[in-house]
Amino acid sequence: MSRYTIAVTRTASRHSGPDAIIGYDRPLQTFFLQAVPDAEGEDLELWLGTDLREFETLSQRWTAAIVRGFDFIPMASGILHKLLDDHAREAHHAVSDSIIQDVLERTSTR
């Protein structure tokens, strides 16, 4: 799992949190983003990428953050390149479910 510190901005108030964590989670095969502690400082108000293959691209995760009222762009190009390298190195490029289903069906009919 990779983890990098970035700034995240709440778009409505333009309040910026400089200690958000962005990264790629290999076991879940997803990019994730954790940011902005709540008023009590305990729970995160933004926690994206906790489900299997939830965000397989950075653009999917960015869109989800925007929909929830947060933005993390612009991001330092060094971190962006590291994230893309992490994904390229760690992502499983699994055979699609439809191909597996075809193989299973053909095998069972023989």
N, C-alpha and C positions, 0 to 999 in steps of 0.2 A: 504494500500500500504506500502510495506517495502522499506527502502532505506539504503544502506550501502556504505561507502566510500572505494574504492579500487584503486590500481594503474593499469593503462592500458599502454601498450607499443606499439608504432608504430613499426611494425616489420622491415620495410625497414631501418629506421634511428636509431632504438633501443632507440629513445626518449621516456621517460616515463612520463606520467601525473599522479601524485599521488592523484588527486582529482576527479576521475571518480565516478559515482554513479551507483550502481547495485541494483536490487531489483525485487520484484514481484508485479505486478499491478492486484489486484483482479477484478476490473470491466472489464478490458480488458482480463483477464485470460492469461497473458503473463509475462515472465521474460523480463526485460528491461536493457539497458546499455546506459548511457550518458557519453561522454568523450571528451576530447581534444578540447578546444575552438579554433576557427580559428584564423588567423593572427590578426584580429581586436578584438578578444576576445569576440565577440558577439554570433555567431552561433556555435553550436557544430558540429564538423566534423564527429562525430559518434553518432548516435542516433538510437538505435535498440529497438524494442518492442513497437511500437506505434499503431499497429493494433490489432484487436480482434484475440486472440489465435495465434499471430504471432510466438511466441517461447514458446511452452508448456513444453519444457525441457531445462535444462541448456546446454546440449550438442548441441542442435539446435542453441542456441544463441551464444555459443562459436564458432561454425563453421561459422556462419554469420560474426562474428567479424574477424576471420582469413581471410575469403574471402575478406574482406574490408581492410586488412593490419594491423589489430590490434590484440593484445593478452592480456588476463587478467589472464592467468594461469602462475605461481602458484598463488593461492588465499588462504588467511588464512583459515585454516580449520574451525575456529569458524564462519566466515562469510558464508562459504559453508553450514555448518550445519543449520545456521539460515535461509538461503534461502530455503533449502529443507523443513525445518519445516514450513516456511511461506506458501510454495506451498501446503504442506500436509493439513494445517489448512484452507487455504483460497480458494483453487481451487474448482470450481464447477465440480462435476463428473456427467456431463449431460448424459442423455440417448442419444445414437447415433442417427443420422438423419435417418439411415436405419430402425431402430426399430420404430421410430415415423412414418415413411412412411408406414411401414407394418400395424401398428395399424390403421392409417387413411384409408388405402385401404380396410382393412377387415371391418371396421365400416361402410364405405360408401356402401358396397355391401350387407349389411343386411337390 
